[in-house]
Amino acid sequence: MDEFYTLLKQYNSDNSNEALPEWTKIYSESTPPVYWTVLKNILNNYSRNNSVFEIGAGAGDILALILNLGFQNVVGIEKDLFLTGIANKKLEHFFKRKATVVHGKYPMSISKPNILIQVNCVYFENIYSKEDYLIQLKSFYQNASPDYFLLEVIDSSFIAESKAFPNFVRLSEKNIQDTFTGKTIDSFKTYEYPINTSSKRLYLIS
């Protein structure tokens, strides 16, 4: 197992908090989620001089992976103030960095990152159609204008009833290709229902 993940898992277990969302507990399990490994393998191909910005940093676990890989110019944004504090405390513990995660709502004005990341994070506030959801994803990309966009979405193969993931956020490869026309797109399966709570796919858009 990834040596750093073992340390992260122990930290999360030692600092468990009933107020944390259920989905954060995945980083206290014996093995990391599949998208952790997929993301790690992709990022290992890039220079550590690249800047990285994460949308929806949550409790800071993905940023911890990125920093552990050796990237230094790293920032995240999280709309939940409580999670922002949890993330920054965690990243300071491991990497002696303060305020890596900004409290706020994306999109906002940011310096152009080389790598934009949105994984395990499905935003659809005030959105009620697939068309509007895709427009939002494209606006997230255009706001940052990155060289690489690592985007994980709920896959259209997921057909079970779910209040957490309405039908309009379930996207096919064609949906992504039609939204990001002219871009090179690779994809990787990360979750598969019913082994996992949903089916997800991570896209590398460049």
PAZA-530092 format. One line per 2 residues: number of its first residue (from 1); their letters; for each residue x, y, z of N, C-alpha, C, O. Coordinates in pm, 1 decimal. Layout:
NUM	A	X/Y/Z/X/Y/Z/X/Y/Z/X/Y/Z  ... .
//
This chain:
1	MD	83.6/-120.0/0.0/0.0/0.0/0.0/87.2/125.3/0.0/200.1/123.7/49.1  34.6/231.3/-54.5/101.2/360.7/-54.8/137.3/400.2/88.8/50.3/410.3/175.3 .
3	EF	268.3/422.5/112.5/315.3/452.3/248.5/250.9/580.0/303.1/212.8/586.1/419.9  239.4/681.6/217.5/179.0/805.2/265.6/31.4/786.2/297.9/-18.8/843.0/394.9 .
5	YT	-38.0/707.1/217.7/-179.3/684.2/247.3/-197.3/619.9/384.6/-293.1/650.9/455.4  -106.6/531.4/422.2/-112.0/469.7/554.9/-105.7/576.2/663.6/-179.6/569.8/761.9 .
7	LL	-17.4/673.8/645.9/-5.7/783.1/743.3/-131.1/871.0/743.4/-179.6/912.0/848.9  -182.3/898.8/624.1/-301.4/981.6/612.4/-422.2/912.2/674.7/-500.8/974.3/746.2 .
9	KQ	-435.8/784.4/647.0/-545.7/705.5/703.5/-540.5/708.7/856.3/-643.4/724.3/921.9  -421.9/694.1/911.9/-407.5/696.2/1057.5/-442.7/832.7/1114.1/-508.6/842.4/1217.7 .
11	YN	-398.7/938.7/1046.0/-432.3/1073.9/1090.1/-583.3/1094.1/1089.9/-639.3/1147.4/1185.7  -648.7/1051.7/982.8/-793.2/1069.0/973.6/-866.7/989.2/1080.0/-966.1/1036.1/1135.4 .
13	SD	-818.9/869.9/1108.6/-881.0/787.5/1212.5/-862.4/850.5/1350.1/-953.6/850.1/1432.8  -743.8/904.1/1373.1/-714.2/965.2/1503.3/-789.4/1096.4/1523.0/-811.6/1139.2/1636.3 .
15	NS	-828.5/1160.0/1413.2/-895.2/1289.7/1420.2/-1038.7/1282.9/1367.3/-1090.5/1380.2/1312.4  -1101.1/1167.6/1384.6/-1239.1/1151.4/1338.5/-1330.4/1248.3/1412.3/-1307.9/1281.2/1528.8 .
17	NE	-1432.3/1292.6/1343.1/-1521.9/1395.4/1396.8/-1662.2/1365.8/1344.7/-1682.4/1350.8/1224.2  -1757.9/1357.5/1435.0/-1894.7/1324.0/1395.7/-1954.2/1427.7/1300.1/-2048.0/1398.4/1225.9 .
19	AL	-1898.7/1548.2/1302.7/-1951.7/1655.0/1217.5/-1904.6/1642.2/1072.6/-1956.8/1710.5/984.5  -1806.2/1555.2/1047.3/-1755.2/1539.1/911.3/-1856.4/1464.4/824.9/-1921.4/1371.3/872.4 .
21	PE	-1870.4/1504.5/697.9/-1960.6/1432.5/607.0/-1919.5/1286.0/592.4/-1802.2/1251.3/606.6  -2017.2/1201.7/564.0/-1993.1/1058.2/552.9/-1887.2/1026.5/447.7/-1806.9/935.0/466.2 .
23	WT	-1886.7/1102.3/336.3/-1795.3/1070.0/226.2/-1648.7/1089.6/262.2/-1561.1/1033.0/196.8  -1620.6/1169.4/365.7/-1480.5/1189.4/404.4/-1420.5/1063.3/466.4/-1298.4/1048.6/471.7 .
25	KI	-1505.5/972.9/512.8/-1457.0/853.3/581.9/-1388.4/755.5/487.2/-1323.1/661.1/531.8  -1402.9/777.6/357.6/-1337.3/688.8/261.7/-1185.3/691.7/279.0/-1116.1/596.3/243.6 .
27	YS	-1134.3/802.9/333.9/-989.3/815.1/353.9/-945.2/760.6/489.0/-832.2/783.8/532.1  -1034.7/688.0/555.5/-997.2/614.8/676.1/-1005.6/464.8/652.1/-981.2/385.3/742.9 .
29	ES	-1040.3/426.2/529.2/-1051.7/283.9/496.4/-914.3/223.9/468.6/-816.3/296.1/450.3  -908.4/91.6/465.7/-779.5/22.5/457.4/-705.2/49.0/327.2/-582.1/50.5/325.3 .
31	TP	-778.6/69.8/218.7/-715.5/101.7/90.6/-771.8/232.4/36.9/-887.8/264.5/63.2  -693.1/307.9/-37.2/-742.4/435.5/-90.0/-845.9/413.3/-199.0/-848.7/306.5/-260.1 .
33	PV	-931.4/512.2/-224.8/-1026.4/500.8/-335.9/-951.7/489.4/-468.8/-838.0/534.7/-481.5  -1017.0/428.8/-566.8/-953.0/405.6/-696.5/-904.8/535.9/-758.8/-797.2/540.3/-818.3 .
35	YW	-985.0/643.1/-745.2/-944.6/768.0/-810.6/-816.1/824.9/-751.8/-746.7/901.2/-818.9  -782.9/789.3/-627.5/-655.5/828.8/-566.5/-540.2/772.2/-650.5/-446.8/844.2/-685.6 .
37	TV	-548.1/641.9/-682.2/-442.4/576.0/-759.2/-438.3/627.1/-902.2/-330.5/650.4/-956.8  -555.5/644.8/-963.7/-560.8/696.7/-1100.3/-499.7/836.1/-1106.3/-417.8/864.9/-1193.6 .
39	LK	-539.2/921.3/-1014.4/-486.9/1057.9/-1009.6/-336.0/1057.5/-988.2/-263.1/1132.4/-1053.3  -290.4/974.4/-898.3/-146.6/965.1/-870.7/-69.7/924.2/-995.8/34.9/981.8/-1025.9 .
41	NI	-120.7/825.4/-1068.6/-52.8/778.2/-1189.4/-47.5/885.7/-1297.2/52.8/898.1/-1367.4  -154.6/963.3/-1310.8/-157.3/1072.4/-1409.1/-59.4/1181.6/-1370.1/20.7/1226.1/-1452.3 .
43	LN	-65.7/1225.0/-1244.5/17.7/1336.2/-1199.4/165.9/1302.1/-1202.2/249.8/1391.0/-1216.9  198.6/1175.8/-1188.5/339.2/1134.8/-1192.9/402.9/1160.3/-1328.9/525.2/1156.2/-1342.0 .
45	NY	320.1/1186.7/-1430.9/373.3/1216.2/-1564.4/410.9/1363.0/-1582.6/469.9/1399.6/-1684.3  377.3/1447.2/-1485.0/394.7/1590.8/-1502.4/507.2/1646.5/-1415.1/536.9/1594.9/-1307.4 .
47	SR	568.4/1753.6/-1465.6/672.8/1821.8/-1389.9/616.2/1875.9/-1259.1/504.5/1927.5/-1254.1  695.1/1862.9/-1154.7/652.8/1914.3/-1023.4/653.9/2066.8/-1020.0/611.4/2127.0/-921.4 .
49	NN	702.2/2129.2/-1126.8/697.6/2276.2/-1135.5/559.3/2327.1/-1175.8/532.0/2446.8/-1167.2  472.1/2236.3/-1219.8/337.9/2276.5/-1258.5/257.9/2324.2/-1138.0/270.3/2270.4/-1028.0 .
51	SV	176.1/2425.7/-1160.7/85.2/2473.2/-1056.0/-43.4/2392.1/-1061.2/-86.8/2349.3/-1168.1  -104.8/2371.3/-942.8/-223.9/2287.5/-930.9/-330.2/2362.0/-851.3/-301.1/2423.0/-748.4 .
53	FE	-453.9/2356.1/-900.3/-567.6/2416.6/-828.6/-677.6/2312.2/-820.7/-716.7/2253.8/-921.7  -727.8/2288.8/-698.1/-835.7/2191.4/-680.9/-966.9/2259.9/-646.9/-973.2/2342.8/-556.0 .
55	IG	-1071.6/2224.7/-720.6/-1207.1/2270.5/-692.6/-1271.7/2172.7/-595.3/-1273.9/2052.1/-619.7  -1324.0/2224.8/-485.6/-1389.7/2138.0/-388.2/-1289.4/2054.1/-312.2/-1289.4/1931.5/-322.8 .
57	AG	-1203.2/2120.1/-234.8/-1092.5/2051.0/-167.8/-1138.5/1962.5/-52.3/-1062.0/1878.7/-4.6  -1262.1/1980.1/-7.2/-1313.5/1894.8/99.6/-1227.1/1900.1/224.0/-1193.7/2008.1/272.6 .
59	AG	-1190.8/1783.3/275.6/-1108.8/1775.2/396.6/-960.0/1771.1/366.3/-879.7/1744.7/455.9  -921.6/1796.9/241.4/-780.6/1813.8/207.3/-704.7/1689.0/168.9/-582.5/1693.5/154.8 .
61	DI	-774.1/1576.8/151.3/-702.6/1451.3/127.1/-638.0/1444.2/-10.5/-527.1/1392.7/-24.1  -706.1/1495.3/-112.9/-646.1/1495.8/-246.9/-529.1/1594.0/-252.8/-426.9/1564.4/-314.8 .
63	LA	-542.8/1708.9/-189.7/-431.5/1804.0/-185.6/-312.4/1743.2/-111.9/-197.4/1769.9/-146.6  -340.0/1661.7/-10.4/-232.0/1593.7/60.8/-156.8/1500.5/-33.8/-33.8/1495.3/-31.5 .
65	LI	-230.2/1427.1/-116.7/-166.6/1340.7/-216.7/-79.1/1422.8/-310.0/35.1/1385.8/-337.1  -132.5/1534.4/-359.3/-61.0/1617.9/-456.2/67.1/1674.0/-395.5/172.5/1672.5/-459.1 .
67	LN	57.8/1723.0/-273.5/175.9/1777.1/-206.1/277.9/1667.4/-177.5/398.5/1690.4/-187.2  230.7/1550.3/-142.9/322.7/1440.3/-115.3/396.2/1396.1/-241.0/507.2/1343.4/-232.7 .
69	LG	335.2/1417.0/-357.3/401.8/1383.0/-483.9/512.1/1482.6/-518.8/592.1/1457.4/-608.9  516.6/1595.1/-448.4/624.4/1690.5/-470.9/584.0/1820.5/-537.4/668.7/1906.5/-561.1 .
71	FQ	456.2/1836.4/-568.0/408.8/1964.2/-622.4/407.4/2067.6/-509.0/366.0/2037.2/-397.1  452.4/2188.5/-538.4/462.3/2292.2/-435.5/365.1/2407.7/-457.3/313.1/2465.1/-361.6 .
73	NV	341.1/2441.0/-583.0/250.2/2552.3/-614.2/108.1/2495.7/-620.6/54.5/2469.4/-728.2  49.2/2478.1/-502.6/-76.1/2404.8/-488.0/-175.5/2486.5/-406.4/-142.4/2536.9/-299.1 .
75	VG	-297.0/2499.2/-457.7/-403.5/2572.6/-388.9/-534.3/2496.9/-409.0/-554.1/2431.9/-511.6  -622.7/2505.8/-311.0/-755.5/2448.9/-325.4/-859.8/2548.3/-279.3/-828.7/2643.9/-208.2 .
77	IE	-983.7/2525.6/-319.9/-1094.6/2607.9/-274.9/-1203.6/2515.9/-221.5/-1230.2/2410.1/-278.5  -1266.3/2556.8/-112.0/-1373.8/2478.3/-50.7/-1481.3/2573.6/0.7/-1451.3/2669.2/72.3 .
79	KD	-1606.4/2547.1/-36.1/-1714.1/2638.8/1.4/-1761.9/2621.2/145.5/-1826.4/2710.1/201.2  -1730.0/2505.9/205.9/-1769.7/2479.2/343.5/-1660.1/2527.1/439.1/-1547.2/2478.3/433.6 .
81	LF	-1693.1/2621.3/525.5/-1593.0/2681.5/614.6/-1534.7/2578.6/710.9/-1414.4/2579.2/737.3  -1619.3/2490.4/763.2/-1572.5/2388.1/856.0/-1470.6/2296.3/789.1/-1365.4/2268.6/846.5 .
83	LT	-1501.0/2248.9/668.0/-1408.9/2161.2/595.5/-1279.8/2234.3/558.3/-1172.1/2174.7/558.4  -1291.1/2362.5/526.8/-1171.0/2441.7/496.4/-1074.3/2437.3/613.8/-953.9/2419.2/595.5 .
85	GI	-1127.4/2454.0/734.0/-1043.2/2448.6/853.8/-982.6/2310.7/875.3/-865.0/2298.8/909.8  -1062.8/2206.6/855.0/-1013.9/2068.7/869.6/-900.0/2042.1/771.0/-797.5/1984.0/806.8 .
87	AN	-920.0/2086.0/645.9/-819.2/2063.4/541.4/-688.7/2135.5/574.5/-580.9/2076.7/566.1  -698.6/2260.5/611.4/-577.0/2337.3/638.9/-501.6/2283.9/760.1/-378.5/2284.3/761.8 .
89	KK	-573.8/2238.4/860.4/-508.2/2178.7/977.5/-433.7/2051.9/937.8/-322.1/2028.0/983.9  -495.0/1971.1/852.6/-433.1/1845.8/806.5/-307.0/1873.6/724.6/-203.7/1809.6/744.2 .
91	LE	-316.9/1969.5/632.8/-203.1/1998.6/545.3/-89.7/2065.1/621.8/27.5/2047.1/588.5  -124.4/2141.1/723.3/-18.7/2198.7/807.5/51.3/2088.8/886.8/172.8/2093.3/906.0 .
93	HF	-25.1/1990.9/932.6/33.7/1879.2/1007.9/136.8/1804.6/924.3/246.6/1775.0/971.6  100.9/1774.3/799.6/189.6/1692.2/716.9/297.6/1772.2/645.5/408.5/1722.5/625.9 .
95	FK	266.4/1895.2/606.4/356.0/1967.3/517.0/399.6/2104.9/569.2/470.5/2178.3/500.3  356.9/2138.9/690.9/396.4/2267.1/752.9/355.9/2386.0/667.2/425.3/2487.7/664.4 .
97	RK	243.8/2373.2/597.3/190.3/2480.3/513.3/65.9/2538.6/578.1/-15.3/2465.7/635.2  51.6/2668.0/569.3/-67.1/2734.2/622.6/-156.0/2782.9/508.3/-107.3/2828.5/404.8 .
99	AT	-285.6/2772.5/529.1/-385.4/2831.1/438.5/-368.3/2785.4/293.1/-373.8/2867.0/201.1  -348.0/2657.0/273.3/-342.2/2602.4/137.1/-479.8/2607.1/72.1/-491.9/2626.7/-48.8 .
101	VV	-584.1/2588.8/154.2/-721.2/2587.5/104.9/-789.2/2721.2/137.2/-788.3/2767.6/251.2  -847.2/2780.8/34.5/-918.9/2907.1/48.0/-1067.0/2877.3/67.8/-1123.2/2790.9/0.5 .
103	HG	-1129.5/2948.8/160.2/-1274.3/2934.1/177.0/-1343.7/3023.7/75.3/-1322.4/3144.9/73.7  -1427.1/2963.4/-9.7/-1496.6/3041.3/-110.6/-1570.9/2951.8/-205.5/-1568.1/2829.3/-193.3 .
105	KY	-1636.8/3013.2/-299.2/-1717.1/2939.3/-396.6/-1659.1/2960.5/-535.8/-1641.0/3074.0/-579.9  -1630.7/2852.1/-603.5/-1578.8/2856.0/-740.0/-1697.0/2859.9/-836.9/-1799.5/2797.3/-809.8 .
107	PM	-1685.5/2932.8/-950.7/-1565.8/3001.0/-1001.9/-1542.4/3136.6/-936.8/-1635.3/3207.4/-897.9  -1415.0/3169.3/-927.0/-1371.1/3298.9/-878.5/-1243.2/3333.1/-954.9/-1186.2/3248.2/-1023.5 .
109	SI	-1200.2/3454.6/-942.7/-1079.3/3497.1/-1013.4/-956.8/3427.5/-953.1/-929.6/3441.0/-833.8  -883.2/3352.8/-1036.6/-763.0/3284.1/-990.9/-653.8/3299.5/-1096.0/-681.4/3326.6/-1212.9 .
111	SK	-530.2/3281.8/-1052.5/-419.8/3276.9/-1148.2/-430.0/3146.4/-1226.1/-466.0/3042.8/-1170.1  -398.6/3151.2/-1353.9/-409.3/3032.6/-1439.5/-323.0/2918.5/-1385.1/-201.2/2933.2/-1375.3 .
113	PN	-383.9/2805.6/-1349.7/-304.2/2690.1/-1306.8/-267.8/2603.9/-1427.2/-338.2/2604.9/-1528.2  -159.5/2530.4/-1416.8/-128.8/2432.2/-1520.8/-226.5/2315.4/-1514.3/-267.4/2260.7/-1616.7 .
115	IL	-262.9/2278.7/-1392.0/-348.9/2162.0/-1371.2/-467.9/2202.2/-1284.8/-451.4/2253.6/-1174.1  -587.0/2178.4/-1336.6/-711.2/2201.6/-1262.3/-771.4/2066.6/-1228.1/-781.1/1979.0/-1314.0 .
117	IQ	-812.1/2049.3/-1102.1/-862.6/1919.4/-1056.2/-999.5/1935.7/-991.0/-1020.2/2023.7/-907.5  -1092.0/1849.3/-1030.8/-1221.9/1839.3/-964.6/-1258.4/1691.6/-957.2/-1308.9/1634.5/-1053.9 .
119	VN	-1232.9/1630.3/-842.5/-1264.7/1487.9/-823.6/-1346.0/1471.7/-695.8/-1332.6/1550.0/-601.8  -1430.2/1368.9/-693.7/-1516.4/1342.0/-578.3/-1590.7/1467.9/-534.3/-1606.0/1493.9/-414.9 .
121	CV	-1635.9/1544.6/-631.4/-1698.8/1673.0/-603.0/-1799.3/1703.9/-713.8/-1761.0/1737.0/-826.0  -1927.0/1692.7/-681.5/-2033.0/1716.7/-779.5/-2114.5/1837.3/-734.1/-2194.2/1827.8/-640.8 .
123	YF	-2094.1/1950.2/-800.5/-2167.4/2073.6/-768.9/-2285.0/2088.1/-865.2/-2266.2/2085.5/-986.8  -2405.6/2103.2/-811.6/-2517.9/2133.8/-901.0/-2620.6/2223.2/-831.2/-2741.3/2208.4/-850.2 .
125	EN	-2570.3/2315.1/-751.1/-2657.7/2410.3/-682.2/-2729.3/2498.7/-784.5/-2665.9/2559.7/-870.7  -2861.4/2504.5/-773.6/-2945.3/2584.8/-863.7/-2934.6/2540.5/-1009.8/-2953.8/2621.0/-1100.9 .
127	IY	-2904.2/2413.0/-1031.8/-2898.4/2355.3/-1166.5/-2994.9/2237.8/-1171.7/-2999.2/2155.2/-1080.5  -3073.5/2231.1/-1281.1/-3179.1/2131.0/-1286.9/-3183.9/2057.2/-1421.4/-3277.6/1981.6/-1446.9 .
129	SK	-3084.7/2078.3/-1506.4/-3083.4/2009.2/-1635.0/-2940.4/1971.0/-1672.1/-2844.4/2032.3/-1625.3  -2927.6/1870.0/-1756.1/-2795.4/1824.3/-1800.8/-2725.3/1933.6/-1881.1/-2604.1/1952.4/-1869.8 .
131	ED	-2802.5/2004.9/-1961.6/-2744.2/2113.1/-2042.1/-2679.0/2218.2/-1952.6/-2566.4/2261.0/-1977.8  -2750.7/2259.6/-1847.9/-2695.5/2360.5/-1758.0/-2577.3/2306.6/-1678.5/-2482.4/2379.6/-1649.8 .
133	YL	-2583.5/2178.2/-1643.0/-2473.3/2118.0/-1569.4/-2346.3/2114.8/-1653.9/-2237.5/2143.8/-1604.0  -2359.8/2079.9/-1780.0/-2245.0/2077.3/-1870.0/-2190.6/2218.7/-1894.3/-2069.5/2238.8/-1903.5 .
135	IQ	-2280.9/2315.0/-1904.5/-2237.9/2454.9/-1919.4/-2155.7/2496.8/-1798.2/-2055.4/2567.0/-1811.6  -2198.5/2453.7/-1680.0/-2123.4/2486.8/-1558.9/-1984.3/2425.2/-1561.3/-1886.4/2492.9/-1529.9 .
137	LK	-1974.0/2299.0/-1597.6/-1843.0/2233.2/-1602.9/-1749.6/2304.6/-1700.5/-1631.2/2323.4/-1672.5  -1804.5/2343.8/-1814.8/-1721.7/2414.9/-1912.5/-1679.8/2550.5/-1859.3/-1567.8/2595.0/-1884.6 .
139	SF	-1768.9/2617.5/-1785.2/-1734.7/2748.2/-1728.6/-1625.5/2734.5/-1622.9/-1540.3/2822.4/-1609.7  -1628.0/2624.5/-1547.7/-1522.0/2599.3/-1450.4/-1387.2/2590.4/-1521.8/-1287.2/2646.1/-1476.5 .
141	YQ	-1387.0/2519.2/-1634.2/-1265.0/2502.7/-1713.9/-1220.2/2635.9/-1773.4/-1102.7/2671.8/-1764.5  -1311.9/2708.1/-1833.2/-1277.9/2834.7/-1899.2/-1231.4/2939.2/-1799.7/-1147.0/3022.5/-1832.9 .
143	NA	-1284.3/2936.6/-1679.1/-1244.1/3033.6/-1577.4/-1096.5/3020.0/-1542.6/-1028.8/3119.1/-1515.5  -1047.2/2896.1/-1543.6/-907.6/2871.3/-1506.6/-815.0/2862.4/-1627.5/-697.0/2896.0/-1618.4 .
145	SP	-868.7/2816.9/-1741.1/-791.1/2798.4/-1863.9/-663.6/2717.4/-1839.3/-553.9/2762.2/-1872.7  -678.4/2596.7/-1780.1/-559.8/2517.0/-1747.6/-505.2/2443.4/-1869.9/-570.4/2435.5/-1974.0 .
147	DY	-385.2/2390.4/-1855.0/-330.2/2302.6/-1957.7/-395.4/2164.2/-1949.5/-416.0/2097.3/-2050.8  -427.1/2123.3/-1826.6/-486.6/1992.1/-1803.4/-602.5/2007.4/-1704.8/-590.6/2076.6/-1603.7 .
149	FL	-712.9/1942.7/-1735.2/-828.7/1942.3/-1646.2/-857.8/1797.0/-1610.2/-891.4/1716.3/-1696.8  -844.7/1764.5/-1481.8/-875.1/1630.2/-1432.5/-1011.8/1636.2/-1366.1/-1026.4/1690.5/-1256.6 .
151	LE	-1110.2/1580.8/-1432.1/-1250.0/1594.6/-1393.4/-1313.2/1457.8/-1371.9/-1317.7/1375.8/-1463.6  -1361.9/1433.5/-1251.1/-1433.9/1309.2/-1222.7/-1583.0/1338.6/-1218.2/-1626.5/1433.2/-1152.5 .
153	VI	-1661.2/1257.1/-1288.3/-1805.9/1277.4/-1294.2/-1878.8/1145.5/-1267.5/-1820.7/1037.3/-1276.2  -2007.7/1158.0/-1234.8/-2093.6/1040.8/-1225.9/-2117.6/990.5/-1367.8/-2155.9/1067.3/-1456.0 .
155	DS	-2094.9/862.0/-1389.1/-2105.5/805.5/-1523.3/-2250.3/771.5/-1557.3/-2329.3/736.3/-1469.8  -2283.5/782.6/-1685.1/-2420.6/755.5/-1730.4/-2459.3/608.9/-1714.7/-2577.5/575.4/-1723.1 .
157	SF	-2363.1/522.1/-1692.5/-2393.5/380.5/-1669.7/-2459.9/357.8/-1533.7/-2516.4/251.3/-1508.9  -2453.1/457.7/-1446.5/-2517.2/449.7/-1314.3/-2665.7/480.6/-1330.4/-2702.5/594.5/-1358.9 .
159	IA	-2750.8/380.5/-1312.3/-2893.8/399.0/-1337.7/-2979.8/378.4/-1212.4/-3102.3/388.3/-1219.7  -2917.9/350.3/-1099.3/-2995.0/330.5/-975.9/-3053.9/462.8/-927.9/-3002.5/570.1/-959.8 .
161	ES	-3162.0/454.1/-851.2/-3220.9/573.6/-792.2/-3123.6/632.9/-690.9/-3063.9/560.8/-610.9  -3108.3/765.3/-695.3/-3016.6/831.9/-602.5/-3053.6/978.7/-589.4/-3051.9/1053.1/-687.4 .
163	KA	-3087.3/1020.0/-466.5/-3115.4/1161.6/-441.9/-2986.4/1243.9/-450.0/-2988.8/1361.1/-487.6  -2874.8/1181.3/-414.5/-2746.8/1253.0/-415.8/-2701.8/1285.0/-557.2/-2637.5/1387.3/-580.5 .
165	FP	-2735.5/1197.3/-652.6/-2688.8/1213.8/-790.0/-2807.0/1203.7/-886.5/-2833.1/1096.7/-941.5  -2878.5/1314.8/-907.3/-2991.8/1312.1/-1000.5/-2945.6/1278.5/-1142.1/-2827.3/1288.9/-1174.4 .
167	NF	-3040.2/1238.3/-1225.1/-3006.3/1190.5/-1358.8/-2926.3/1291.3/-1440.1/-2841.5/1252.0/-1520.2  -2951.6/1420.2/-1421.1/-2885.3/1518.1/-1507.7/-2736.5/1535.3/-1478.7/-2666.5/1597.3/-1558.9 .
169	VR	-2685.2/1482.5/-1366.2/-2540.8/1490.6/-1341.1/-2468.3/1364.3/-1387.8/-2346.6/1354.1/-1372.2  -2540.8/1268.6/-1444.4/-2481.4/1143.2/-1491.6/-2443.3/1160.4/-1639.2/-2529.5/1174.6/-1725.9 .
171	LS	-2313.9/1158.9/-1665.0/-2264.2/1199.3/-1796.0/-2197.9/1084.4/-1871.7/-2130.6/999.3/-1813.6  -2219.1/1085.0/-2001.8/-2155.0/987.6/-2089.6/-2024.9/1044.8/-2144.7/-1998.5/1164.4/-2132.5 .
173	EK	-1944.7/959.2/-2205.1/-1821.7/1006.1/-2269.2/-1854.3/1103.6/-2381.8/-1779.6/1198.5/-2405.7  -1966.1/1080.3/-2450.9/-2006.3/1171.5/-2558.1/-2042.4/1309.3/-2501.7/-2010.2/1411.3/-2562.6 .
175	NI	-2108.2/1313.0/-2387.1/-2138.7/1441.0/-2323.4/-2011.7/1522.5/-2301.3/-2007.7/1642.5/-2328.6  -1908.5/1455.7/-2251.7/-1781.8/1523.9/-2223.5/-1713.6/1565.7/-2353.9/-1662.4/1677.2/-2364.5 .
177	QD	-1712.9/1477.8/-2451.4/-1649.9/1510.2/-2580.6/-1719.3/1626.8/-2649.2/-1653.3/1713.1/-2707.1  -1852.3/1629.9/-2643.2/-1927.5/1738.5/-2707.0/-1911.1/1870.9/-2632.8/-1921.2/1977.8/-2692.9 .
179	TF	-1885.9/1863.7/-2502.4/-1868.7/1985.7/-2421.9/-1729.9/2043.7/-2439.0/-1712.5/2165.5/-2442.2  -1630.6/1955.9/-2450.0/-1491.0/2001.2/-2461.8/-1440.3/1967.2/-2602.8/-1344.4/1891.9/-2619.7 .
181	TG	-1506.0/2023.8/-2700.8/-1470.7/1995.9/-2840.6/-1329.9/2046.5/-2871.6/-1287.4/2151.4/-2823.2  -1259.5/1969.5/-2952.9/-1124.7/2008.4/-2993.0/-1017.7/1974.0/-2891.5/-899.6/1999.0/-2915.9 .
183	KT	-1056.3/1916.9/-2777.8/-960.2/1880.2/-2675.0/-926.0/1731.1/-2683.6/-1005.7/1649.7/-2730.3  -807.2/1698.6/-2637.9/-769.4/1558.1/-2624.4/-828.5/1507.1/-2493.7/-808.8/1567.8/-2388.4 .
185	ID	-900.9/1396.0/-2500.3/-971.5/1346.2/-2382.2/-941.1/1198.2/-2361.1/-960.7/1115.8/-2450.3  -893.0/1166.6/-2241.6/-875.4/1028.1/-2198.5/-965.9/1005.2/-2078.1/-997.4/1099.9/-2006.0 .
187	SF	-1007.7/882.2/-2055.4/-1095.3/857.3/-1941.0/-1056.4/728.9/-1869.4/-997.9/637.4/-1927.3  -1091.9/725.9/-1739.1/-1054.6/615.3/-1652.3/-1171.8/586.5/-1558.3/-1224.3/677.1/-1493.6 .
189	KT	-1211.7/461.0/-1551.6/-1318.5/423.5/-1459.3/-1264.8/427.2/-1316.0/-1158.0/372.8/-1288.1  -1338.8/491.3/-1225.6/-1293.7/501.5/-1087.1/-1387.9/431.1/-989.5/-1341.7/363.1/-897.8 .
191	YE	-1518.5/446.2/-1007.7/-1616.6/376.8/-923.9/-1706.7/292.6/-1013.9/-1728.2/325.7/-1130.4  -1758.7/183.7/-958.4/-1854.9/103.2/-1032.9/-1961.6/50.3/-937.9/-1932.5/-20.1/-841.2 .
193	YP	-2084.5/85.7/-968.0/-2199.4/38.8/-890.4/-2231.9/-105.7/-932.3/-2224.7/-136.1/-1051.4  -2267.9/-197.0/-837.8/-2296.7/-174.4/-695.9/-2179.1/-199.2/-601.8/-2196.4/-196.4/-479.9 .
195	IN	-2061.0/-223.2/-656.0/-1944.3/-237.6/-567.5/-1925.8/-108.9/-488.3/-1895.9/-111.8/-368.9  -1943.9/3.8/-556.0/-1939.5/135.7/-492.8/-2080.4/194.5/-490.9/-2173.8/136.2/-545.9 .
197	TS	-2094.2/308.3/-428.3/-2227.0/370.2/-415.3/-2276.3/431.4/-545.6/-2394.4/464.1/-557.7  -2187.6/447.1/-642.8/-2225.6/498.7/-774.7/-2120.0/452.3/-874.7/-2023.8/384.9/-837.9 .
199	SK	-2138.8/488.7/-1000.2/-2036.7/464.6/-1103.2/-1978.1/599.6/-1143.6/-2052.3/694.4/-1169.0  -1845.9/608.3/-1149.5/-1779.1/734.6/-1181.8/-1669.7/711.3/-1284.7/-1617.7/600.8/-1299.7 .
201	RL	-1636.6/817.9/-1354.5/-1527.6/814.5/-1452.0/-1447.9/943.2/-1439.6/-1504.3/1051.7/-1426.1  -1315.0/929.6/-1444.2/-1227.6/1046.6/-1437.4/-1176.4/1077.2/-1577.7/-1123.1/989.7/-1646.1 .
203	YL	-1193.1/1202.0/-1619.4/-1150.2/1247.0/-1752.1/-1025.0/1333.5/-1740.7/-1014.4/1419.7/-1653.3  -932.0/1308.7/-1829.9/-814.7/1394.5/-1846.6/-837.6/1472.9/-1975.0/-837.1/1416.7/-2084.5 .
205	IS	-857.8/1604.2/-1960.1/-890.9/1691.8/-2072.3/-773.0/1786.9/-2094.1/-732.8/1859.8/-2003.4  -718.6/1784.8/-2215.6/-600.8/1868.8/-2240.9/-604.6/1922.1/-2383.7/-514.2/1995.0/-2424.8 .
//
